[in-house]
């Protein structure tokens, strides 16, 4: 998978319940399902909805970069932090 905006959006869509996404904006469930299955391209409206559902990932969604200094993370950075915190708590 490349690191384009559509790919990042798909990564977030796959982390989400499609019913929740359809309730978060004007995009209906079948459209989210088609995007997730690769039958439709993600559009600007869906990007805006993802930004509302995942406010902590907005910068990453648009640029592919995390900016923790301004409270903007990425799914990868969150996973690393979760792993490190789990390791610290386990010891």
BELRAVEN-V961315 format. One record per residue. N is the residue number from 1. RES is the residue in one letter. PHI is phi as a letter, one per 20 degrees, with the letter a starting at -180 (none if undefined). PSI is psi as a letter, one per 20 degrees, with the letter a starting at -180 (none if undefined). D_LAST is the distance of its C-alpha to the last C-alpha in whole Angstrom. Layout:
BEGIN
n: [N/N]
res: [RES/RES]
phi: [PHI/PHI]
psi: [PSI/PSI]
d_last: [D_LAST/D_LAST]
END
This chain:
BEGIN
n: [1/2/3/4/5/6/7/8/9/10/11/12/13/14/15/16/17/18/19/20/21/22/23/24/25/26/27/28/29/30/31/32/33/34/35/36/37/38/39/40/41/42/43/44/45/46/47/48/49/50/51/52/53/54/55/56/57/58/59/60/61/62/63/64/65/66/67/68/69/70/71/72/73/74/75/76/77/78/79/80/81/82/83/84/85/86/87/88/89/90/91]
res: [X/X/X/X/X/X/X/X/X/X/X/X/X/X/X/X/X/X/X/X/X/X/X/X/X/X/X/X/X/X/X/X/X/X/X/X/X/X/X/X/X/X/X/X/X/X/X/X/X/X/X/X/X/X/X/X/X/X/X/X/X/X/X/X/X/X/X/X/X/X/X/X/X/X/X/X/X/X/X/X/X/X/X/X/X/X/X/X/X/X/X]
phi: [none/e/d/f/g/f/f/f/f/f/f/f/f/f/e/d/e/f/f/f/f/f/f/e/a/e/e/e/g/g/f/g/f/f/f/f/e/n/e/b/e/f/d/g/f/f/f/f/f/f/f/f/f/c/f/f/d/g/f/f/g/e/d/n/d/e/c/g/f/d/m/d/d/b/g/f/f/f/f/f/f/f/f/f/f/f/f/f/f/f/e]
psi: [p/a/k/r/g/h/g/g/g/h/g/h/g/h/i/q/p/h/g/g/g/h/i/i/a/i/p/r/g/h/g/g/g/h/g/h/i/j/i/q/q/p/r/h/g/h/g/g/g/h/h/h/h/m/h/i/j/g/g/g/g/h/h/j/q/q/m/h/i/j/j/p/a/q/h/g/g/g/g/g/h/g/g/h/h/h/g/h/h/h/none]
d_last: [35/36/35/38/38/39/36/34/36/35/32/31/34/32/29/31/34/37/38/36/38/41/41/39/43/46/45/45/43/46/45/41/42/44/42/39/41/43/46/46/45/43/45/45/45/42/40/41/39/36/36/36/34/31/32/29/30/33/33/32/34/37/36/33/31/28/29/26/28/30/28/28/26/26/25/23/21/20/19/17/16/14/13/11/10/9/6/6/6/4/0]
END
